Amino acid sequence: MQAMLYMLCFFLVVTVHFGSRELYVLFELSSPLCWGSALIGYGSAAQNLAYLSSLLGLKNHAALPGRLLGGSRGSGLQRHRAVVFSVADTTQLMFTGYGLCFLFMAATPVLRSKLSKLVGQSEQGALFASVACVESLCFLVGSGLFNSLYPATLHFMKGFPFLFAAIILFIPAGIIGTLRCLDQRRDNRDSTAS
C-alpha cells in the first residue's frame, strides 16, 4: 500500500513538473512581462540550473531526503515557486520564482529511492520499469492538462495553471507527511516494545 501511495506522489510531482515546464516561455512572452529572447534565455538557464543545484543539494545534505519527503522543503519549494509564478508580473518576481527552484527536482530521486527501499531485491527491475512507465504517463498527462488549462484560463488569471500546480502539490505533501508520521509511530512502538 505504501508503494502505491509513494507512486501516486511521484505521479503528481512529475506531472506538475512536466506540465508547468512547458508554459514558462508562453507566460514570459505575453503581457505584462513581454520578455525578449535574451531574458527568455536567462530564464531557461536559471530553470536548468535547478537540476544542478538539486543534485548538489542531495549530494551535500544527508538529512535532506527526509525533509524533502516531509513536504517541508522539496514540494514546499515547488508550491512556493508555483505561487510566485502565478502572480509574477515583473521580471524581478519571475526570477524570484526561478530562485525558488533550486531544490525542486530533488523530490523525484528521493521518491524513487523511497520506492526502491519498499520493494525486495528481486523486484527492483519491475519497480523501475513501472516508474519509467509512470514517468511517460506523467509527461502525457502534464502536457495535455497544462497546455489545455493555460489558454482556457487566460481570461480570468494568466498564471492560474501555476496556482493549480501549487494546489496539486498539497496532495503529495499530505500523503508523504502522513506516511512519515505513521512510520515514526511504528518505530516508536517497536523501540518501546524491545
Secondary structure per residue as TSV (DSSP state, phi and psi in degrees):
chain	resnum	aa	ss	phi	psi
A	1	M	-	360.0	-42.0
A	2	Q	H	-60.7	-40.5
A	3	A	H	-62.2	-39.0
A	4	M	H	-66.8	-38.8
A	5	L	H	-68.1	-41.2
A	6	Y	H	-66.3	-34.7
A	7	M	H	-66.4	-37.8
A	8	L	H	-62.6	-42.8
A	9	C	H	-61.3	-44.7
A	10	F	H	-58.3	-45.9
A	11	F	H	-58.4	-47.0
A	12	L	H	-67.4	-44.2
A	13	V	H	-64.3	-45.7
A	14	V	H	-72.2	-35.3
A	15	T	H	-61.8	-44.4
A	16	V	H	-63.1	-41.7
A	17	H	H	-61.4	-53.2
A	18	F	H	-64.6	-40.7
A	19	G	H	-68.0	-46.1
A	20	S	H	-76.4	-27.1
A	21	R	H	-59.3	-33.8
A	22	E	T	-76.5	-12.1
A	23	L	T	-95.0	-13.4
A	24	Y	H	-56.2	-49.4
A	25	V	H	-65.7	-42.2
A	26	L	H	-59.5	-42.7
A	27	F	H	-64.4	-41.4
A	28	E	H	-73.3	-32.0
A	29	L	H	-72.1	-30.0
A	30	S	S	-84.6	169.7
A	31	S	T	-70.0	144.2
A	32	P	T	-91.9	-4.2
A	33	L	T	-73.3	-52.4
A	34	C	-	49.9	50.6
A	35	W	-	-69.7	150.6
A	36	G	-	-94.5	-175.1
A	37	S	H	-64.0	-34.6
A	38	A	H	-65.6	-48.0
A	39	L	H	-66.4	-36.4
A	40	I	H	-64.0	-38.8
A	41	G	H	-63.8	-42.8
A	42	Y	H	-64.6	-39.3
A	43	G	H	-63.9	-42.6
A	44	S	H	-64.4	-39.3
A	45	A	H	-63.9	-42.8
A	46	A	H	-63.0	-40.2
A	47	Q	H	-64.6	-41.8
A	48	N	H	-73.3	-25.5
A	49	L	H	-64.0	-24.3
A	50	A	H	-62.3	-31.5
A	51	Y	H	-64.1	-44.9
A	52	L	H	-67.4	-45.5
A	53	S	H	-65.4	-33.6
A	54	S	H	-65.7	-41.4
A	55	L	H	-63.2	-46.0
A	56	L	H	-66.2	-36.5
A	57	G	H	-63.7	-40.7
A	58	L	H	-69.3	-38.0
A	59	K	H	-69.7	-37.0
A	60	N	H	-93.0	-8.9
A	61	H	-	-129.1	104.9
A	62	A	T	-66.9	-31.3
A	63	A	T	-83.9	-8.6
A	64	L	H	-60.1	-42.1
A	65	P	H	-55.8	-39.4
A	66	G	H	-64.2	-39.4
A	67	R	H	-68.0	-40.3
A	68	L	H	-64.0	-42.8
A	69	L	H	-72.0	-22.2
A	70	G	T	-74.3	-5.7
A	71	G	T	84.3	-2.5
A	72	S	S	-83.2	-29.1
A	73	R	S	-112.4	-66.2
A	74	G	H	-61.5	-62.6
A	75	S	H	-74.0	-24.4
A	76	G	H	-65.3	-43.8
A	77	L	H	-65.8	-35.9
A	78	Q	H	-63.7	-40.8
A	79	R	H	-65.1	-44.7
A	80	H	H	-61.4	-43.5
A	81	R	H	-60.7	-44.8
A	82	A	H	-64.4	-39.1
A	83	V	H	-66.5	-42.7
A	84	V	H	-61.7	-44.8
A	85	F	H	-62.7	-35.6
A	86	S	H	-64.9	-27.4
A	87	V	H	-111.2	4.2
A	88	A	-	-64.0	120.5
A	89	D	-	-128.2	4.9
A	90	T	S	-133.2	159.2
A	91	T	H	-62.2	-39.9
A	92	Q	H	-62.2	-42.2
A	93	L	H	-68.2	-36.9
A	94	M	H	-64.2	-42.7
A	95	F	H	-72.4	-24.7
A	96	T	H	-63.6	-41.5
A	97	G	H	-60.5	-42.4
A	98	Y	H	-65.5	-34.2
A	99	G	H	-64.0	-32.8
A	100	L	G	-74.5	-5.6
A	101	C	G	-80.3	-1.1
A	102	F	G	-61.7	-20.6
A	103	L	G	-126.0	15.3
A	104	F	T	-68.7	-23.6
A	105	M	T	-87.7	-3.7
A	106	A	S	-72.3	-24.2
A	107	A	H	-64.7	-34.9
A	108	T	H	-64.5	-52.2
A	109	P	H	-66.1	-29.6
A	110	V	H	-66.7	-41.7
A	111	L	H	-64.9	-39.4
A	112	R	H	-62.5	-40.6
A	113	S	H	-63.6	-43.0
A	114	K	H	-63.4	-42.8
A	115	L	H	-61.7	-40.3
A	116	S	H	-62.2	-35.3
A	117	K	H	-74.6	-19.3
A	118	L	H	-85.2	-14.8
A	119	V	S	-113.6	159.8
A	120	G	-	-73.9	168.8
A	121	Q	G	-58.6	-38.9
A	122	S	G	-75.4	-11.7
A	123	E	G	-102.6	3.5
A	124	Q	H	-61.8	-43.6
A	125	G	H	-61.9	-45.3
A	126	A	H	-63.7	-38.2
A	127	L	H	-61.8	-49.7
A	128	F	H	-73.1	-24.5
A	129	A	H	-67.4	-40.7
A	130	S	H	-64.8	-42.0
A	131	V	H	-62.2	-40.9
A	132	A	H	-64.6	-40.1
A	133	C	H	-64.4	-43.0
A	134	V	H	-63.7	-38.9
A	135	E	H	-64.3	-39.5
A	136	S	H	-64.7	-40.9
A	137	L	H	-63.3	-38.1
A	138	C	H	-60.1	-41.6
A	139	F	H	-62.3	-45.7
A	140	L	H	-65.3	-47.6
A	141	V	H	-67.0	-46.3
A	142	G	H	-61.4	-46.2
A	143	S	H	-62.7	-47.6
A	144	G	H	-63.6	-45.4
A	145	L	H	-67.4	-53.2
A	146	F	H	-73.5	-34.3
A	147	N	H	-70.6	-22.8
A	148	S	H	-84.3	-36.7
A	149	L	H	-69.5	-37.5
A	150	Y	H	-59.1	-55.3
A	151	P	H	-68.9	-28.0
A	152	A	H	-71.6	-21.4
A	153	T	H	-111.3	4.6
A	154	L	T	-60.1	-32.2
A	155	H	T	-71.2	-22.2
A	156	F	T	-118.2	-26.4
A	157	M	-	-162.7	111.9
A	158	K	T	-61.6	-35.8
A	159	G	T	-92.1	14.2
A	160	F	H	-58.0	-39.1
A	161	P	H	-57.8	-34.2
A	162	F	H	-70.8	-38.5
A	163	L	H	-65.0	-40.7
A	164	F	H	-60.0	-40.4
A	165	A	H	-61.7	-42.0
A	166	A	H	-63.1	-39.4
A	167	I	H	-66.6	-42.8
A	168	I	H	-59.4	-37.2
A	169	L	T	-70.5	-10.8
A	170	F	H	-68.5	-28.9
A	171	I	H	-64.3	-55.2
A	172	P	H	-63.4	-34.6
A	173	A	H	-62.5	-41.4
A	174	G	H	-66.3	-43.6
A	175	I	H	-63.4	-47.5
A	176	I	H	-66.3	-41.4
A	177	G	H	-61.2	-42.3
A	178	T	H	-64.6	-44.4
A	179	L	H	-63.7	-38.4
A	180	R	H	-65.6	-40.6
A	181	C	H	-63.3	-42.5
A	182	L	H	-64.5	-39.8
A	183	D	H	-63.3	-41.7
A	184	Q	H	-66.0	-40.0
A	185	R	H	-63.2	-43.1
A	186	R	H	-64.2	-41.1
A	187	D	H	-64.6	-39.6
A	188	N	H	-65.8	-40.8
A	189	R	H	-63.4	-42.4
A	190	D	H	-64.7	-38.8
A	191	S	H	-72.6	-33.4
A	192	T	H	-76.5	-26.7
A	193	A	H	-74.6	-26.5
A	194	S	-	-99.9	360.0
